[in-house]
Amino acid sequence: MDRLYKKGLIANPRGKSKSVVLSDEGLQRSEELFRALFTRAK
């Protein structure tokens, strides 16, 4: 979690919460990676 936080991809992961909040940059990057890894090219 610390690596993702240091890269600015998630909000501060402090505490015992089992979920995190993605930053705008993190959301965009996750969507790009999802399309690259889990969709087929047309």
N, C-alpha and C positions, 0 to 999 in steps of 0.2 A: 504494500500500500504506500509506503514511503516513497518508492521510486515513482509511482504514478502521480503522487502529490507534488514531488519535486519537479516533474515535467509539466505540471499545470494541467493535467488531464482530469483530476478529480478535486473536489473540495476537501478541506481539512479532514482527515480520517480519524481524528482524536475520538476516544471513547470506545464503548463496547457495541456500538451500532453494527448491525450485520449488513447494512446497505451503505452505499456511497452516492454522492451527487456528482454527475459528470459536468465538467465545465463545457462551454460552447465548443472550444477546441477539441476536448475529449470526445464529445458527441460526434462531431464531424469526422474525426479520425476513426472512431469505432464504426461509423457507417461505411467509410471507405474500405476499411479492412474486411468488414462483413461482405460487401459486394465482391471484393477481390477473392476472398477465400470460399464463399458459399454460394455463389451464383455461376451460372453457365454463360459463356459468351455466346452471342447470337450469330 
